[in-house]
Amino acid sequence: MTTVTITIPEELSTQLGPYQDKLDELLRIGLSEVKKTQALALFKKGNISLWKAARHAGVSFREMTEYAVSQGLRAMPDEET
């Protein structure tokens, strides 16, 4: 396991207090959300298909489709899907 030291604002430190024993889970969830957000941004720009966005984010096509819909997008199937 790797140890990482970061500096965070006091307000965030206070909010994280009750979750000290779950920081690894919080990081995993946050990283997953960032990956989905970035992949969806590429999809919105037309740079990649929704299928590739799912692969880029490391989630299933179904999960990426549900995420896109939750962000107000309507998934349009293409030839690749």
C-alpha positions as CSV (number, residue, x, y, z in Angstrom):
1,M,0.0,0.0,0.0
2,T,1.2,3.5,-0.8
3,T,1.1,6.4,1.6
4,V,0.1,9.8,0.2
5,T,0.2,13.1,2.1
6,I,-2.0,15.9,0.9
7,T,-2.8,19.4,2.2
8,I,-6.5,20.2,2.3
9,P,-8.5,23.2,3.4
10,E,-9.5,23.1,7.1
11,E,-13.2,23.1,6.1
12,L,-12.7,19.9,4.1
13,S,-10.7,18.3,6.9
14,T,-13.6,19.0,9.3
15,Q,-16.1,17.4,6.8
16,L,-13.9,14.3,6.4
17,G,-13.6,13.8,10.1
18,P,-16.4,11.3,10.5
19,Y,-15.1,9.4,7.4
20,Q,-11.4,8.9,8.5
21,D,-11.7,5.2,8.3
22,K,-13.3,5.3,4.8
23,L,-10.9,7.7,3.0
24,D,-9.8,5.0,0.5
25,E,-13.5,4.4,-0.4
26,L,-14.1,8.1,-0.8
27,L,-11.1,8.4,-3.1
28,R,-12.3,5.5,-5.2
29,I,-15.8,7.0,-5.5
30,G,-14.4,10.4,-6.3
31,L,-12.0,9.1,-8.9
32,S,-14.8,7.1,-10.6
33,E,-16.9,10.2,-10.7
34,V,-14.1,12.3,-12.2
35,K,-13.4,9.6,-14.8
36,K,-17.1,9.5,-15.8
37,T,-17.3,13.3,-15.9
38,Q,-14.3,13.6,-18.1
39,A,-15.4,10.8,-20.4
40,L,-18.9,12.3,-20.7
41,A,-17.3,15.7,-21.6
42,L,-15.4,14.0,-24.5
43,F,-18.7,12.4,-25.6
44,K,-20.5,15.7,-25.5
45,K,-17.8,17.3,-27.7
46,G,-18.2,14.5,-30.2
47,N,-14.7,13.3,-29.7
48,I,-15.7,9.7,-28.7
49,S,-18.7,7.5,-28.7
50,L,-20.6,6.7,-25.6
51,W,-19.2,3.2,-25.8
52,K,-15.7,4.5,-25.8
53,A,-16.6,7.0,-23.0
54,A,-17.6,4.0,-20.9
55,R,-14.3,2.2,-21.6
56,H,-12.4,5.4,-20.9
57,A,-14.2,5.8,-17.5
58,G,-13.8,2.1,-16.7
59,V,-17.5,1.4,-16.3
60,S,-20.0,-0.7,-18.3
61,F,-21.8,0.8,-21.2
62,R,-25.1,0.5,-19.2
63,E,-23.6,2.5,-16.3
64,M,-22.2,5.1,-18.6
65,T,-25.6,5.4,-20.3
66,E,-27.4,5.8,-17.0
67,Y,-24.8,8.4,-15.9
68,A,-25.3,10.3,-19.2
69,V,-29.1,10.3,-18.7
70,S,-28.6,11.5,-15.0
71,Q,-26.6,14.4,-16.4
72,G,-29.4,15.4,-18.7
73,L,-28.2,13.7,-21.9
74,R,-30.1,11.3,-24.0
75,A,-28.0,8.5,-25.3
76,M,-28.2,8.1,-29.0
77,P,-27.0,4.7,-30.3
78,D,-24.4,4.8,-33.0
79,E,-23.0,2.2,-35.4
80,E,-20.4,1.1,-32.9
81,T,-22.9,0.3,-30.2
